[in-house]
Amino acid sequence: MQVTMTVNDVEYTREIEGRLLLVHFLRDVLGLTGTHWGCDTSNCGTCVVWLDEEPVKSCTVLAAMAGGHRVRTVEGLANGAELDPVQQGFMQCHGLQCGFCTPGMMMTARALLDRNPDPDDHEIREAISGQICRCTGYATIVRSVKWAAAHEAAAANEAHANEAQAVTS
């Protein structure tokens, strides 16, 4: 069967088997290996991507079901060479150790910050509760998300101040 979907703002049309999972389509067909394949049972969350702006576990979605939709992977977080604040936060606060869960955590964190730009620790932990990290104990992941939120708030405040200064000049 033929499937067409937009992945990270690029439209792809490919011939696939109807039973192909989205995680395998992304990794094996498109070569986007940032999305990790873990448990195949939706328990670990390493395969989280966005389907039309909603985080989904791509091991539970058939590629055919994503046809006609927009998919965003961890490779699509950065804006060219400029990392997303979530990616920067994970670097600054050491939000990863082995890195296996990191792409899914980042996609979930970005979705959280898009809905709630100032989450508290409990809200962050609740958002990532569907994902397993066997290395960090989650404290550095929470700090990474809080760093990203603070960084985005500071950037927004600076932009507003610059706009106000331009208007008064």
KOLZAKE-635818 format. One record per residue: residue number from 1; residue in three letters; y, z, x of N, C-alpha, C in turn. Coordinates in Angstrom, 2 decimals, padded with zeros to 5 digits, m for minus. Atoms other than C-alpha are relative to their C-alpha. Layout:
BEGIN
(node NUM, "ALA", (Y, Z, X), (Y, Z, X), (Y, Z, X))
...
END
This chain:
BEGIN
(node 1, "MET", (m001.17, 000.00, 000.84), (000.00, 000.00, 000.00), (001.24, 000.00, 000.89))
(node 2, "GLN", (m001.26, 000.05, m000.74), (003.58, m000.53, 001.10), (000.90, 001.14, m000.45))
(node 3, "VAL", (m000.92, m001.08, 000.31), (006.07, 002.34, 001.31), (001.31, m000.26, 000.74))
(node 4, "THR", (m001.33, 000.09, m000.59), (009.81, 002.29, 001.94), (000.70, 001.32, m000.23))
(node 5, "MET", (m000.76, m001.24, 000.10), (011.81, 005.40, 002.70), (001.07, 000.00, 001.07))
(node 6, "THR", (m001.07, m000.15, m000.99), (014.95, 006.37, 004.55), (m000.26, 001.28, 000.77))
(node 7, "VAL", (000.27, m001.14, m000.86), (014.26, 008.66, 007.49), (001.14, 000.11, 001.00))
(node 8, "ASN", (m001.14, m000.22, m000.90), (017.23, 010.12, 009.36), (000.99, m001.16, m000.07))
(node 9, "ASP", (m000.99, 001.04, 000.30), (019.50, 007.49, 007.76), (m000.42, m001.42, 000.41))
(node 10, "VAL", (000.52, 001.34, m000.32), (017.30, 004.54, 008.80), (m001.10, m000.33, m001.01))
(node 11, "GLU", (001.01, 000.39, 000.97), (015.27, 002.64, 006.21), (m001.21, m000.61, 000.71))
(node 12, "TYR", (001.25, 000.48, m000.55), (011.62, 002.01, 007.07), (m000.89, m000.50, m001.13))
(node 13, "THR", (001.03, 000.51, 000.90), (009.04, m000.11, 005.27), (m001.26, m000.19, 000.83))
(node 14, "ARG", (001.26, 000.08, m000.73), (005.45, 000.21, 006.39), (m001.16, m000.14, m000.98))
(node 15, "GLU", (001.26, 000.09, 000.73), (001.98, m000.62, 005.16), (m000.80, 001.25, 000.36))
(node 16, "ILE", (000.72, m001.26, m000.26), (000.02, 002.65, 004.78), (m001.20, 000.12, m000.93))
(node 17, "GLU", (001.06, m000.41, 000.92), (m003.12, 004.11, 003.28), (000.59, 000.98, m001.00))
(node 18, "GLY", (m000.54, m000.87, 001.04), (m002.43, 005.92, 000.02), (m000.18, 001.47, 000.26))
(node 19, "ARG", (000.28, m001.42, m000.27), (m003.86, 009.18, 001.36), (000.72, 000.55, 001.22))
(node 20, "LEU", (m000.71, m000.43, m001.21), (m001.60, 009.34, 004.45), (001.03, 001.07, m000.34))
(node 21, "LEU", (m000.97, m001.07, 000.20), (000.34, 012.60, 004.63), (001.32, m000.36, 000.67))
(node 22, "LEU", (m001.32, 000.26, m000.55), (004.07, 012.51, 005.30), (000.10, 000.44, 001.45))
(node 23, "VAL", (m000.05, m000.46, m001.38), (003.64, 014.55, 008.49), (m000.60, m001.04, 000.95))
(node 24, "HIS", (000.64, 001.01, m000.85), (001.30, 011.88, 009.88), (000.78, m001.30, 000.00))
(node 25, "PHE", (m000.86, 001.19, 000.04), (003.56, 009.06, 008.73), (001.14, 000.16, 001.00))
(node 26, "LEU", (m001.14, m000.24, m000.90), (006.48, 010.61, 010.61), (m000.44, m000.02, 001.46))
(node 27, "ARG", (000.45, m000.13, m001.39), (004.51, 011.42, 013.76), (m000.70, m001.26, 000.51))
(node 28, "ASP", (000.87, 001.06, m000.51), (001.96, 008.63, 014.02), (000.51, m001.41, m000.27))
(node 29, "VAL", (m000.49, 001.33, 000.35), (003.63, 005.70, 012.28), (001.39, m000.23, 000.56))
(node 30, "LEU", (m001.39, 000.16, m000.46), (007.30, 006.29, 013.12), (000.24, 000.55, 001.40))
(node 31, "GLY", (m000.17, m000.56, m001.35), (006.79, 008.20, 016.39), (001.00, 001.14, 000.07))
(node 32, "LEU", (m000.92, m001.14, 000.04), (009.02, 011.10, 015.29), (m000.83, 001.28, 000.15))
(node 33, "THR", (000.92, m001.10, m000.27), (007.00, 013.85, 016.95), (000.66, 001.38, m000.02))
(node 34, "GLY", (m000.66, m001.30, 000.13), (009.59, 016.60, 016.45), (m000.59, 000.81, m001.13))
(node 35, "THR", (000.66, m000.69, 001.11), (007.89, 017.44, 013.17), (m001.41, 000.34, 000.47))
(node 36, "HIS", (001.30, m000.40, m000.51), (004.86, 019.46, 014.19), (m001.03, 000.10, m001.11))
(node 37, "TRP", (001.13, m000.06, 000.92), (001.46, 019.43, 012.54), (m000.81, 001.22, 000.38))
(node 38, "GLY", (000.66, m001.26, m000.32), (m000.07, 022.87, 012.31), (m001.27, 000.23, m000.78))
(node 39, "CYS", (001.16, m000.54, 000.71), (m002.38, 024.23, 009.66), (m000.62, m000.95, m001.02))
(node 40, "ASP", (000.47, 000.90, 001.06), (m002.72, 021.40, 007.11), (m000.23, 000.70, m001.34))
(node 41, "THR", (000.19, m000.74, 001.25), (m002.67, 024.07, 004.38), (001.30, 000.54, m000.57))
(node 42, "SER", (m001.35, m000.43, 000.38), (001.10, 024.67, 004.01), (000.28, 001.47, 000.29))
(node 43, "ASN", (m000.21, m001.41, m000.31), (000.79, 028.17, 005.45), (000.96, 000.23, 001.17))
(node 44, "CYS", (m000.72, m000.33, m001.23), (002.48, 027.85, 008.84), (001.46, m000.47, 000.00))
(node 45, "GLY", (m001.38, 000.46, 000.09), (005.65, 025.84, 008.07), (000.51, m000.80, 001.19))
(node 46, "THR", (m000.47, 000.77, m001.15), (005.77, 023.95, 011.37), (000.40, m001.42, m000.37))
(node 47, "CYS", (m000.21, 001.40, 000.41), (005.93, 020.66, 009.45), (001.17, m000.18, m000.96))
(node 48, "VAL", (m001.09, 000.09, 000.97), (009.06, 021.38, 007.38), (000.96, m001.13, 000.35))
(node 49, "VAL", (m001.02, 001.05, m000.05), (011.30, 018.36, 006.80), (000.76, 000.09, m001.32))
(node 50, "TRP", (m000.71, 000.06, 001.27), (013.82, 017.59, 004.10), (m000.41, m001.25, m000.75))
(node 51, "LEU", (000.23, 001.12, 000.90), (012.96, 015.39, 001.17), (001.13, 000.06, m001.02))
(node 52, "ASP", (m001.20, m000.01, 000.84), (016.20, 014.50, m000.62), (000.72, 001.34, 000.07))
(node 53, "GLU", (m000.78, m001.21, m000.29), (017.96, 017.52, 000.95), (m000.72, 001.31, m000.32))
(node 54, "GLU", (000.76, m001.22, 000.29), (015.22, 019.99, m000.02), (m001.10, 000.17, 001.05))
(node 55, "PRO", (001.09, m000.20, m000.96), (012.92, 021.54, 002.60), (m001.36, m000.07, m000.69))
(node 56, "VAL", (001.38, 000.10, 000.48), (009.28, 020.62, 002.05), (m000.94, 000.09, 001.19))
(node 57, "LYS", (001.03, 000.00, m001.04), (006.12, 021.15, 004.03), (m000.67, m001.36, m000.06))
(node 58, "SER", (000.42, 001.41, 000.03), (005.25, 017.60, 004.98), (m001.51, m000.17, 000.08))
(node 59, "CYS", (001.46, 000.10, 000.04), (001.53, 018.41, 005.25), (m000.52, 000.05, m001.43))
(node 60, "THR", (000.42, m000.06, 001.40), (001.49, 018.75, 001.46), (000.58, m001.16, m000.82))
(node 61, "VAL", (m000.64, 001.12, 000.67), (003.38, 015.54, 000.65), (m000.65, m001.29, 000.50))
(node 62, "LEU", (000.50, 001.32, m000.40), (001.77, 012.12, 000.63), (001.19, m000.88, 000.37))
(node 63, "ALA", (m001.07, 000.91, m000.41), (003.85, 009.51, 002.43), (000.41, m000.89, m001.17))
(node 64, "ALA", (m000.30, 000.84, 001.16), (003.61, 007.38, m000.72), (000.94, 000.71, m000.97))
(node 65, "MET", (m000.88, m000.76, 000.89), (005.32, 010.17, m002.67), (001.44, 000.03, 000.51))
(node 66, "ALA", (m001.34, 000.00, m000.59), (008.28, 009.99, m000.27), (000.65, m001.38, m000.11))
(node 67, "GLY", (m000.54, 001.35, 000.17), (008.72, 006.30, m001.03), (001.23, 000.03, m000.91))
(node 68, "GLY", (m001.23, 000.05, 000.77), (012.24, 005.59, m002.27), (000.89, 001.22, 000.18))
(node 69, "HIS", (m000.75, m001.24, m000.22), (013.48, 008.97, m001.02), (000.58, 000.05, 001.40))
(node 70, "ARG", (m000.60, m000.26, m001.31), (015.50, 010.30, 001.92), (m000.75, 001.15, 000.66))
(node 71, "VAL", (000.68, m001.02, m000.79), (013.67, 012.24, 004.60), (000.88, 000.29, 001.21))
(node 72, "ARG", (m000.73, m000.40, m001.20), (015.39, 014.21, 007.34), (m000.91, 000.88, 000.83))
(node 73, "THR", (000.84, m000.76, m000.92), (013.52, 015.50, 010.36), (000.90, 000.73, 001.01))
(node 74, "VAL", (m000.76, m000.72, m001.01), (014.58, 017.75, 013.23), (000.76, m000.97, 000.91))
(node 75, "GLU", (m000.71, 001.00, m000.81), (015.51, 014.59, 015.15), (001.31, m000.42, m000.65))
(node 76, "GLY", (m001.20, 000.37, 000.74), (018.12, 013.97, 012.44), (001.04, 001.10, m000.11))
(node 77, "LEU", (m000.99, m001.08, 000.07), (019.89, 017.31, 012.86), (001.22, m000.28, 000.88))
(node 78, "ALA", (m001.10, 000.25, m000.93), (021.96, 016.31, 015.87), (000.84, m001.18, m000.48))
(node 79, "ASN", (m000.92, 001.11, 000.30), (024.98, 014.05, 015.44), (000.23, m000.73, 001.33))
(node 80, "GLY", (m000.05, 000.66, m001.30), (024.42, 011.69, 018.34), (m000.40, 000.98, 001.08))
(node 81, "ALA", (000.28, m000.94, m001.09), (024.60, 013.78, 021.51), (000.44, 001.42, m000.35))
(node 82, "GLU", (m000.49, m001.32, 000.39), (026.22, 016.69, 019.63), (m001.06, 000.73, m000.83))
(node 83, "LEU", (001.02, m000.77, 000.70), (023.66, 019.30, 018.64), (000.59, 000.66, m001.24))
(node 84, "ASP", (m000.35, m000.77, 001.18), (023.76, 020.88, 015.21), (000.17, 001.46, 000.43))
(node 85, "PRO", (m000.16, m001.42, m000.34), (024.98, 024.51, 015.33), (m001.31, 000.79, m000.05))
(node 86, "VAL", (001.29, m000.69, 000.04), (021.47, 025.62, 014.35), (m000.76, m000.25, 001.31))
(node 87, "GLN", (000.66, 000.30, m001.27), (020.06, 023.85, 017.41), (000.67, 000.75, 001.14))
(node 88, "GLN", (m000.74, m000.73, m001.03), (022.79, 025.37, 019.56), (m000.33, 001.49, m000.06))
(node 89, "GLY", (000.32, m001.43, 000.17), (022.06, 028.82, 018.12), (m001.36, 000.35, 000.56))
(node 90, "PHE", (001.34, m000.25, m000.54), (018.38, 028.56, 018.99), (000.03, 000.00, 001.53))
(node 91, "MET", (m000.13, 000.01, m001.45), (019.39, 027.70, 022.56), (000.73, 001.25, 000.49))
(node 92, "GLN", (m000.84, m001.12, m000.45), (022.08, 030.39, 022.87), (m000.69, 001.34, m000.14))
(node 93, "CYS", (000.59, m001.30, 000.31), (020.03, 033.20, 021.36), (m001.51, 000.06, 000.28))
(node 94, "HIS", (001.42, 000.03, m000.37), (016.60, 032.22, 022.69), (m000.91, 000.15, m001.22))
(node 95, "GLY", (000.74, m000.07, 001.25), (015.25, 031.63, 019.20), (m001.36, m000.68, 000.05))
(node 96, "LEU", (001.32, 000.60, m000.12), (012.09, 030.08, 020.56), (m000.68, 000.50, 001.25))
(node 97, "GLN", (000.77, m000.27, m001.21), (009.34, 030.80, 023.01), (m000.88, m001.21, 000.25))
(node 98, "CYS", (000.84, 001.17, m000.23), (006.52, 028.29, 022.77), (000.61, m001.25, m000.63))
(node 99, "GLY", (m000.69, 001.12, 000.63), (008.62, 026.09, 020.46), (m000.76, m000.69, m001.11))
(node 100, "PHE", (000.80, 000.72, 000.99), (005.83, 025.10, 018.10), (000.57, 000.11, m001.40))
(node 101, "CYS", (m000.55, m000.20, 001.34), (007.43, 026.58, 014.97), (001.46, m000.43, m000.10))
(node 102, "THR", (m001.45, 000.19, m000.05), (010.98, 025.73, 016.06), (000.54, m001.12, m000.89))
(node 103, "PRO", (m000.57, 001.05, 000.87), (011.51, 022.36, 014.31), (000.02, 000.39, m001.48))
(node 104, "GLY", (000.04, m000.43, 001.39), (010.41, 023.76, 010.95), (000.99, 001.13, m000.28))
(node 105, "MET", (m000.96, m001.09, 000.14), (012.47, 026.91, 011.47), (001.42, m000.55, m000.05))
(node 106, "MET", (m001.35, 000.58, m000.02), (015.54, 024.82, 012.31), (000.32, m000.72, m001.30))
(node 107, "MET", (m000.24, 000.73, 001.25), (015.16, 022.63, 009.22), (000.22, 000.98, m001.15))
(node 108, "THR", (m000.16, m001.01, 001.03), (014.77, 025.69, 007.02), (001.34, 000.73, 000.17))
(node 109, "ALA", (m001.27, m000.70, m000.26), (017.73, 027.44, 008.68), (001.19, m000.87, m000.39))
(node 110, "ARG", (m001.10, 000.91, 000.35), (019.96, 024.37, 008.25), (000.16, m000.05, m001.51))
(node 111, "ALA", (m000.08, 000.02, 001.46), (019.09, 024.23, 004.55), (000.60, 001.29, m000.53))
(node 112, "LEU", (m000.57, m001.29, 000.42), (019.87, 027.94, 004.20), (001.51, 000.01, 000.22))
(node 113, "LEU", (m001.43, m000.03, m000.30), (023.26, 027.59, 005.89), (000.79, m000.99, m000.84))
(node 114, "ASP", (m000.69, 000.94, 000.90), (024.12, 024.58, 003.75), (000.21, 000.62, m001.38))
(node 115, "ARG", (m000.11, m000.67, 001.29), (023.52, 026.73, 000.64), (000.82, 001.29, 000.09))
(node 116, "ASN", (m000.62, m001.30, m000.18), (024.81, 030.02, 002.03), (000.52, 000.09, 001.43))
(node 117, "PRO", (m000.52, 000.06, m001.36), (027.13, 029.78, 005.04), (000.09, 001.35, 000.72))
(node 118, "ASP", (m000.09, m001.31, m000.63), (027.08, 033.55, 005.68), (m001.15, 000.90, m000.46))
(node 119, "PRO", (001.13, m000.82, 000.46), (023.57, 034.90, 005.10), (m000.13, 001.28, 000.81))
(node 120, "ASP", (000.29, m001.23, m000.74), (022.64, 038.45, 006.01), (m001.43, m000.09, 000.54))
(node 121, "ASP", (001.33, 000.01, m000.62), (019.48, 039.34, 007.93), (m001.11, m000.15, m001.03))
(node 122, "HIS", (001.03, 000.07, 001.04), (017.46, 039.84, 004.75), (m000.11, m001.42, m000.56))
(node 123, "GLU", (000.02, 001.37, 000.56), (018.46, 036.42, 003.37), (m000.61, m000.99, 000.99))
(node 124, "ILE", (000.59, 000.88, m001.01), (017.54, 034.73, 006.65), (m001.50, 000.21, 000.06))
(node 125, "ARG", (001.44, m000.29, m000.05), (014.19, 036.49, 006.79), (m000.73, m000.52, m001.25))
(node 126, "GLU", (000.61, 000.52, 001.23), (013.51, 035.56, 003.18), (m000.13, m001.52, 000.07))
(node 127, "ALA", (000.03, 001.46, m000.08), (014.39, 031.90, 003.84), (m001.13, m000.48, 000.91))
(node 128, "ILE", (001.03, 000.45, m000.94), (011.99, 031.67, 006.79), (m001.36, 000.65, m000.25))
(node 129, "SER", (001.24, m000.73, 000.27), (009.26, 033.77, 005.16), (m001.20, m000.91, m000.21))
(node 130, "GLY", (001.12, 000.93, 000.16), (007.16, 030.68, 004.51), (m000.44, m000.65, 001.29))
(node 131, "GLN", (000.32, 000.58, m001.30), (006.87, 030.00, 008.21), (m000.51, 001.07, 000.94))
(node 132, "ILE", (000.61, m000.95, m000.91), (004.85, 031.62, 010.93), (000.45, m000.29, 001.43))
(node 133, "CYS", (m000.28, 000.06, m001.43), (006.02, 032.33, 014.46), (m000.89, 001.05, 000.65))
(node 134, "ARG", (000.92, m000.93, m000.65), (003.40, 033.89, 016.68), (000.57, 000.57, 001.29))
(node 135, "CYS", (m000.52, m000.39, m001.32), (005.69, 034.42, 019.68), (001.18, 000.96, m000.04))
(node 136, "THR", (m001.29, m000.67, m000.15), (009.15, 035.80, 018.92), (000.15, 001.30, m000.75))
(node 137, "GLY", (m000.23, m001.17, 000.83), (008.76, 038.52, 016.31), (001.18, m000.18, m000.93))
(node 138, "TYR", (m001.05, 000.42, 000.93), (011.56, 036.73, 014.39), (001.39, 000.53, 000.31))
(node 139, "ALA", (m001.33, m000.56, m000.25), (014.44, 038.87, 015.73), (000.92, m001.04, 000.65))
(node 140, "THR", (m000.85, 001.00, m000.65), (015.72, 036.09, 018.01), (000.26, m001.20, m000.91))
(node 141, "ILE", (m000.22, 001.08, 000.96), (015.30, 033.54, 015.24), (001.13, 000.39, m000.95))
(node 142, "VAL", (m001.07, m000.49, 000.88), (017.45, 035.65, 012.91), (001.33, m000.02, 000.74))
(node 143, "ARG", (m001.24, 000.03, m000.79), (020.04, 036.06, 015.69), (000.50, m001.43, 000.19))
(node 144, "SER", (m000.37, 001.41, m000.19), (020.00, 032.29, 016.25), (000.68, m000.56, m001.24))
(node 145, "VAL", (m000.57, 000.48, 001.26), (020.73, 031.58, 012.58), (001.36, 000.66, m000.23))
(node 146, "LYS", (m001.29, m000.69, 000.14), (023.49, 034.21, 012.52), (001.03, m000.59, 000.97))
(node 147, "TRP", (m000.90, 000.64, m000.97), (025.00, 032.63, 015.67), (000.51, m001.31, m000.57))
(node 148, "ALA", (m000.39, 001.29, 000.58), (025.00, 029.23, 013.96), (001.00, 000.20, m001.14))
(node 149, "ALA", (m000.91, m000.28, 001.12), (026.66, 030.69, 010.86), (001.38, 000.40, 000.51))
(node 150, "ALA", (m001.29, m000.44, m000.55), (029.36, 032.41, 012.91), (000.71, m001.16, 000.70))
(node 151, "HIS", (m000.58, 001.15, m000.70), (029.91, 029.28, 015.03), (000.61, m000.98, m001.00))
(node 152, "GLU", (m000.53, 000.90, 001.02), (030.34, 027.13, 011.92), (001.22, 000.58, m000.68))
(node 153, "ALA", (m001.16, m000.64, 000.63), (032.72, 029.65, 010.34), (001.21, m000.07, 000.92))
(node 154, "ALA", (m001.11, 000.07, m000.95), (034.84, 029.76, 013.49), (000.54, m001.42, 000.10))
(node 155, "ALA", (m000.43, 001.40, m000.06), (034.93, 025.95, 013.67), (000.78, m000.38, m001.25))
(node 156, "ALA", (m000.70, 000.30, 001.26), (035.96, 025.74, 010.00), (001.37, 000.66, m000.02))
(node 157, "ASN", (m001.29, m000.70, m000.06), (038.70, 028.34, 010.51), (000.96, m000.71, 000.94))
(node 158, "GLU", (m000.84, 000.72, m000.96), (040.01, 026.44, 013.53), (000.49, m001.32, m000.60))
(node 159, "ALA", (m000.39, 001.26, 000.64), (040.02, 023.17, 011.58), (001.08, 000.24, m001.05))
(node 160, "HIS", (m001.00, m000.33, 001.02), (041.96, 024.81, 008.72), (001.33, 000.36, 000.66))
(node 161, "ALA", (m001.22, m000.37, m000.71), (044.47, 026.28, 011.18), (000.70, m001.23, 000.56))
(node 162, "ASN", (m000.57, 001.24, m000.54), (044.96, 022.88, 012.82), (000.63, m000.85, m001.11))
(node 163, "GLU", (m000.55, 000.73, 001.14), (045.48, 021.25, 009.40), (001.31, 000.63, m000.47))
(node 164, "ALA", (m001.22, m000.69, 000.43), (048.02, 023.89, 008.42), (001.13, m000.21, 000.98))
(node 165, "GLN", (m001.02, 000.24, m001.01), (049.86, 023.45, 011.69), (000.53, m001.41, m000.07))
(node 166, "ALA", (m000.42, 001.40, 000.12), (049.93, 019.66, 011.22), (000.92, m000.20, m001.19))
(node 167, "VAL", (m000.82, 000.12, 001.21), (051.41, 020.06, 007.73), (001.39, 000.58, 000.23))
(node 168, "THR", (m001.30, m000.65, m000.23), (054.16, 022.41, 008.90), (000.81, m000.65, 001.11))
(node 169, "SER", (m000.72, 000.66, m001.11), (055.06, 020.25, 011.91), (000.80, m001.17, m000.45))
END
